[in-house]
Amino acid sequence: MLSPQLIKRKRRKINAVKLDLLEGLDEELHASYLKQFKEVEKEIVRENILGHQRRIDGRSLTEVRNIEIETNFLPSVHGSALLLGAKHKLLLQQPLVQEETFKQ
């Protein structure tokens, strides 16, 4: 699996290629070229997934990312959890709701 840093580096290189492509072109052509570039990117990703059974980050189609979950993260809240993934951190909380609230 590719690291998030490597993915960012690849994205920067792709953006540099886009800028080189657009340099010197009439601005009226930019939208057309960017649309075509996006189509080529889409086809490359599609071929990688269907032809090589690989996601864009290098994982196989059956490989999942690691996730860590810590429950009762906030002791003063009735229910809370911290979810740590490769790229995201989520803090979830659930306040205690009285039974009367559901009867209304």
mmCIF file of the C-alpha atoms, coordinates in Angstrom:
data_MODEL
# 
_entry.id   MODEL 
# 
loop_
_atom_site.group_PDB 
_atom_site.id 
_atom_site.type_symbol 
_atom_site.label_atom_id 
_atom_site.label_alt_id 
_atom_site.label_comp_id 
_atom_site.label_asym_id 
_atom_site.label_entity_id 
_atom_site.label_seq_id 
_atom_site.pdbx_PDB_ins_code 
_atom_site.Cartn_x 
_atom_site.Cartn_y 
_atom_site.Cartn_z 
_atom_site.occupancy 
_atom_site.B_iso_or_equiv 
_atom_site.pdbx_formal_charge 
_atom_site.auth_seq_id 
_atom_site.auth_comp_id 
_atom_site.auth_asym_id 
_atom_site.auth_atom_id 
_atom_site.pdbx_PDB_model_num 
ATOM 1   C CA . MET A 1 1   ? 0.000   0.000  0.000   1.00 0.00 ? 1   MET A CA 1 
ATOM 2   C CA . LEU A 1 2   ? 1.265   3.474  -0.835  1.00 0.00 ? 2   LEU A CA 1 
ATOM 3   C CA . SER A 1 3   ? 1.778   5.884  2.022   1.00 0.00 ? 3   SER A CA 1 
ATOM 4   C CA . PRO A 1 4   ? -0.299  9.090  2.147   1.00 0.00 ? 4   PRO A CA 1 
ATOM 5   C CA . GLN A 1 5   ? 2.932   11.051 1.548   1.00 0.00 ? 5   GLN A CA 1 
ATOM 6   C CA . LEU A 1 6   ? 3.701   9.087  -1.607  1.00 0.00 ? 6   LEU A CA 1 
ATOM 7   C CA . ILE A 1 7   ? 0.149   9.584  -2.867  1.00 0.00 ? 7   ILE A CA 1 
ATOM 8   C CA . LYS A 1 8   ? 0.482   13.354 -2.273  1.00 0.00 ? 8   LYS A CA 1 
ATOM 9   C CA . ARG A 1 9   ? 3.813   13.371 -4.115  1.00 0.00 ? 9   ARG A CA 1 
ATOM 10  C CA . LYS A 1 10  ? 2.249   11.534 -7.075  1.00 0.00 ? 10  LYS A CA 1 
ATOM 11  C CA . ARG A 1 11  ? -0.660  14.005 -7.087  1.00 0.00 ? 11  ARG A CA 1 
ATOM 12  C CA . ARG A 1 12  ? 1.787   16.963 -7.119  1.00 0.00 ? 12  ARG A CA 1 
ATOM 13  C CA . LYS A 1 13  ? 3.626   15.427 -10.087 1.00 0.00 ? 13  LYS A CA 1 
ATOM 14  C CA . ILE A 1 14  ? 0.357   14.951 -11.959 1.00 0.00 ? 14  ILE A CA 1 
ATOM 15  C CA . ASN A 1 15  ? -0.572  18.578 -11.257 1.00 0.00 ? 15  ASN A CA 1 
ATOM 16  C CA . ALA A 1 16  ? 2.849   19.684 -12.542 1.00 0.00 ? 16  ALA A CA 1 
ATOM 17  C CA . VAL A 1 17  ? 2.210   17.770 -15.779 1.00 0.00 ? 17  VAL A CA 1 
ATOM 18  C CA . LYS A 1 18  ? -1.156  19.529 -16.086 1.00 0.00 ? 18  LYS A CA 1 
ATOM 19  C CA . LEU A 1 19  ? 0.467   22.938 -15.644 1.00 0.00 ? 19  LEU A CA 1 
ATOM 20  C CA . ASP A 1 20  ? 3.136   22.101 -18.239 1.00 0.00 ? 20  ASP A CA 1 
ATOM 21  C CA . LEU A 1 21  ? 0.420   20.996 -20.637 1.00 0.00 ? 21  LEU A CA 1 
ATOM 22  C CA . LEU A 1 22  ? -1.537  24.218 -20.203 1.00 0.00 ? 22  LEU A CA 1 
ATOM 23  C CA . GLU A 1 23  ? 1.482   26.517 -20.361 1.00 0.00 ? 23  GLU A CA 1 
ATOM 24  C CA . GLY A 1 24  ? 1.513   28.525 -23.538 1.00 0.00 ? 24  GLY A CA 1 
ATOM 25  C CA . LEU A 1 25  ? -2.007  27.513 -24.544 1.00 0.00 ? 25  LEU A CA 1 
ATOM 26  C CA . ASP A 1 26  ? -4.806  29.955 -25.125 1.00 0.00 ? 26  ASP A CA 1 
ATOM 27  C CA . GLU A 1 27  ? -6.903  30.160 -21.948 1.00 0.00 ? 27  GLU A CA 1 
ATOM 28  C CA . GLU A 1 28  ? -10.007 29.279 -23.964 1.00 0.00 ? 28  GLU A CA 1 
ATOM 29  C CA . LEU A 1 29  ? -8.510  25.811 -24.493 1.00 0.00 ? 29  LEU A CA 1 
ATOM 30  C CA . HIS A 1 30  ? -7.733  25.212 -20.795 1.00 0.00 ? 30  HIS A CA 1 
ATOM 31  C CA . ALA A 1 31  ? -11.175 23.837 -19.905 1.00 0.00 ? 31  ALA A CA 1 
ATOM 32  C CA . SER A 1 32  ? -11.119 21.478 -22.885 1.00 0.00 ? 32  SER A CA 1 
ATOM 33  C CA . TYR A 1 33  ? -7.627  20.181 -22.089 1.00 0.00 ? 33  TYR A CA 1 
ATOM 34  C CA . LEU A 1 34  ? -8.407  19.759 -18.381 1.00 0.00 ? 34  LEU A CA 1 
ATOM 35  C CA . LYS A 1 35  ? -11.521 17.779 -19.272 1.00 0.00 ? 35  LYS A CA 1 
ATOM 36  C CA . GLN A 1 36  ? -9.503  15.512 -21.568 1.00 0.00 ? 36  GLN A CA 1 
ATOM 37  C CA . PHE A 1 37  ? -6.789  15.124 -18.912 1.00 0.00 ? 37  PHE A CA 1 
ATOM 38  C CA . LYS A 1 38  ? -9.408  14.076 -16.363 1.00 0.00 ? 38  LYS A CA 1 
ATOM 39  C CA . GLU A 1 39  ? -10.774 11.490 -18.819 1.00 0.00 ? 39  GLU A CA 1 
ATOM 40  C CA . VAL A 1 40  ? -7.280  10.030 -19.299 1.00 0.00 ? 40  VAL A CA 1 
ATOM 41  C CA . GLU A 1 41  ? -6.779  9.899  -15.506 1.00 0.00 ? 41  GLU A CA 1 
ATOM 42  C CA . LYS A 1 42  ? -10.141 8.169  -15.123 1.00 0.00 ? 42  LYS A CA 1 
ATOM 43  C CA . GLU A 1 43  ? -9.235  5.576  -17.760 1.00 0.00 ? 43  GLU A CA 1 
ATOM 44  C CA . ILE A 1 44  ? -5.863  4.875  -16.109 1.00 0.00 ? 44  ILE A CA 1 
ATOM 45  C CA . VAL A 1 45  ? -7.512  4.344  -12.711 1.00 0.00 ? 45  VAL A CA 1 
ATOM 46  C CA . ARG A 1 46  ? -10.195 2.149  -14.284 1.00 0.00 ? 46  ARG A CA 1 
ATOM 47  C CA . GLU A 1 47  ? -7.587  0.028  -16.092 1.00 0.00 ? 47  GLU A CA 1 
ATOM 48  C CA . ASN A 1 48  ? -5.574  -0.316 -12.888 1.00 0.00 ? 48  ASN A CA 1 
ATOM 49  C CA . ILE A 1 49  ? -8.642  -1.513 -10.982 1.00 0.00 ? 49  ILE A CA 1 
ATOM 50  C CA . LEU A 1 50  ? -10.121 -3.816 -13.613 1.00 0.00 ? 50  LEU A CA 1 
ATOM 51  C CA . GLY A 1 51  ? -6.951  -4.993 -15.333 1.00 0.00 ? 51  GLY A CA 1 
ATOM 52  C CA . HIS A 1 52  ? -4.536  -5.247 -12.422 1.00 0.00 ? 52  HIS A CA 1 
ATOM 53  C CA . GLN A 1 53  ? -6.948  -5.618 -9.482  1.00 0.00 ? 53  GLN A CA 1 
ATOM 54  C CA . ARG A 1 54  ? -5.279  -2.669 -7.720  1.00 0.00 ? 54  ARG A CA 1 
ATOM 55  C CA . ARG A 1 55  ? -6.702  0.484  -6.185  1.00 0.00 ? 55  ARG A CA 1 
ATOM 56  C CA . ILE A 1 56  ? -5.065  3.855  -6.758  1.00 0.00 ? 56  ILE A CA 1 
ATOM 57  C CA . ASP A 1 57  ? -3.175  3.601  -3.442  1.00 0.00 ? 57  ASP A CA 1 
ATOM 58  C CA . GLY A 1 58  ? -1.757  0.177  -4.329  1.00 0.00 ? 58  GLY A CA 1 
ATOM 59  C CA . ARG A 1 59  ? -4.105  -1.960 -2.218  1.00 0.00 ? 59  ARG A CA 1 
ATOM 60  C CA . SER A 1 60  ? -5.747  -5.022 -3.715  1.00 0.00 ? 60  SER A CA 1 
ATOM 61  C CA . LEU A 1 61  ? -9.516  -4.933 -4.139  1.00 0.00 ? 61  LEU A CA 1 
ATOM 62  C CA . THR A 1 62  ? -9.993  -7.156 -1.082  1.00 0.00 ? 62  THR A CA 1 
ATOM 63  C CA . GLU A 1 63  ? -7.485  -5.405 1.180   1.00 0.00 ? 63  GLU A CA 1 
ATOM 64  C CA . VAL A 1 64  ? -8.921  -2.999 3.742   1.00 0.00 ? 64  VAL A CA 1 
ATOM 65  C CA . ARG A 1 65  ? -7.223  -0.207 5.642   1.00 0.00 ? 65  ARG A CA 1 
ATOM 66  C CA . ASN A 1 66  ? -6.413  -0.521 9.306   1.00 0.00 ? 66  ASN A CA 1 
ATOM 67  C CA . ILE A 1 67  ? -8.713  1.329  11.693  1.00 0.00 ? 67  ILE A CA 1 
ATOM 68  C CA . GLU A 1 68  ? -8.308  1.821  15.420  1.00 0.00 ? 68  GLU A CA 1 
ATOM 69  C CA . ILE A 1 69  ? -11.285 2.498  17.696  1.00 0.00 ? 69  ILE A CA 1 
ATOM 70  C CA . GLU A 1 70  ? -11.078 3.796  21.237  1.00 0.00 ? 70  GLU A CA 1 
ATOM 71  C CA . THR A 1 71  ? -14.405 3.820  23.099  1.00 0.00 ? 71  THR A CA 1 
ATOM 72  C CA . ASN A 1 72  ? -15.360 6.025  26.049  1.00 0.00 ? 72  ASN A CA 1 
ATOM 73  C CA . PHE A 1 73  ? -12.916 8.633  24.789  1.00 0.00 ? 73  PHE A CA 1 
ATOM 74  C CA . LEU A 1 74  ? -14.791 11.481 26.500  1.00 0.00 ? 74  LEU A CA 1 
ATOM 75  C CA . PRO A 1 75  ? -15.621 10.377 30.036  1.00 0.00 ? 75  PRO A CA 1 
ATOM 76  C CA . SER A 1 76  ? -18.245 13.110 30.593  1.00 0.00 ? 76  SER A CA 1 
ATOM 77  C CA . VAL A 1 77  ? -20.308 12.084 27.538  1.00 0.00 ? 77  VAL A CA 1 
ATOM 78  C CA . HIS A 1 78  ? -22.676 9.091  27.661  1.00 0.00 ? 78  HIS A CA 1 
ATOM 79  C CA . GLY A 1 79  ? -21.206 7.492  24.560  1.00 0.00 ? 79  GLY A CA 1 
ATOM 80  C CA . SER A 1 80  ? -18.066 8.500  22.694  1.00 0.00 ? 80  SER A CA 1 
ATOM 81  C CA . ALA A 1 81  ? -15.468 6.942  20.439  1.00 0.00 ? 81  ALA A CA 1 
ATOM 82  C CA . LEU A 1 82  ? -12.317 7.978  18.635  1.00 0.00 ? 82  LEU A CA 1 
ATOM 83  C CA . LEU A 1 83  ? -11.784 6.362  15.225  1.00 0.00 ? 83  LEU A CA 1 
ATOM 84  C CA . LEU A 1 84  ? -8.300  6.537  13.725  1.00 0.00 ? 84  LEU A CA 1 
ATOM 85  C CA . GLY A 1 85  ? -7.825  5.617  10.090  1.00 0.00 ? 85  GLY A CA 1 
ATOM 86  C CA . ALA A 1 86  ? -4.963  6.058  7.654   1.00 0.00 ? 86  ALA A CA 1 
ATOM 87  C CA . LYS A 1 87  ? -6.078  9.537  6.626   1.00 0.00 ? 87  LYS A CA 1 
ATOM 88  C CA . HIS A 1 88  ? -8.925  10.509 8.942   1.00 0.00 ? 88  HIS A CA 1 
ATOM 89  C CA . LYS A 1 89  ? -9.604  10.954 12.625  1.00 0.00 ? 89  LYS A CA 1 
ATOM 90  C CA . LEU A 1 90  ? -13.203 10.996 13.815  1.00 0.00 ? 90  LEU A CA 1 
ATOM 91  C CA . LEU A 1 91  ? -14.479 11.873 17.246  1.00 0.00 ? 91  LEU A CA 1 
ATOM 92  C CA . LEU A 1 92  ? -18.020 10.606 17.754  1.00 0.00 ? 92  LEU A CA 1 
ATOM 93  C CA . GLN A 1 93  ? -20.257 11.399 20.677  1.00 0.00 ? 93  GLN A CA 1 
ATOM 94  C CA . GLN A 1 94  ? -23.761 10.392 21.664  1.00 0.00 ? 94  GLN A CA 1 
ATOM 95  C CA . PRO A 1 95  ? -25.457 12.327 24.455  1.00 0.00 ? 95  PRO A CA 1 
ATOM 96  C CA . LEU A 1 96  ? -27.773 10.497 26.798  1.00 0.00 ? 96  LEU A CA 1 
ATOM 97  C CA . VAL A 1 97  ? -31.375 10.966 25.621  1.00 0.00 ? 97  VAL A CA 1 
ATOM 98  C CA . GLN A 1 98  ? -34.250 10.620 28.044  1.00 0.00 ? 98  GLN A CA 1 
ATOM 99  C CA . GLU A 1 99  ? -36.933 8.039  27.206  1.00 0.00 ? 99  GLU A CA 1 
ATOM 100 C CA . GLU A 1 100 ? -39.590 10.775 27.241  1.00 0.00 ? 100 GLU A CA 1 
ATOM 101 C CA . THR A 1 101 ? -37.958 12.342 24.178  1.00 0.00 ? 101 THR A CA 1 
ATOM 102 C CA . PHE A 1 102 ? -38.885 9.296  22.087  1.00 0.00 ? 102 PHE A CA 1 
ATOM 103 C CA . LYS A 1 103 ? -42.508 9.287  23.279  1.00 0.00 ? 103 LYS A CA 1 
ATOM 104 C CA . GLN A 1 104 ? -43.217 12.786 21.971  1.00 0.00 ? 104 GLN A CA 1 
# 
